[in-house]
Amino acid sequence: MLLSVILKINPDIQITAARKIVDTRNFVIHAYDSLKPDIFWGIVINHIPLLKREFETLLKE
């Protein structure tokens, strides 16, 4: 939810795959019983490091 609020306030913020991040959050919250652990772990390993770097960059601005 926080990411969607941030993007509504300032749509020029560069977050890679922002829409997919919001969609994934919604899926985890509302359909967690059908979430496969290996898919979720792949997201954590492959996508969270980039998101962390992007947020660190935003915090420096």
Buried (B, 14 or more C-beta within 10 A) or exposed (E): EEBBEBBEEEEEBEBEEBEEBBEBBEBEEEEEEEEEEEEBEEBEEEBEEEBEEBBEEEEEE
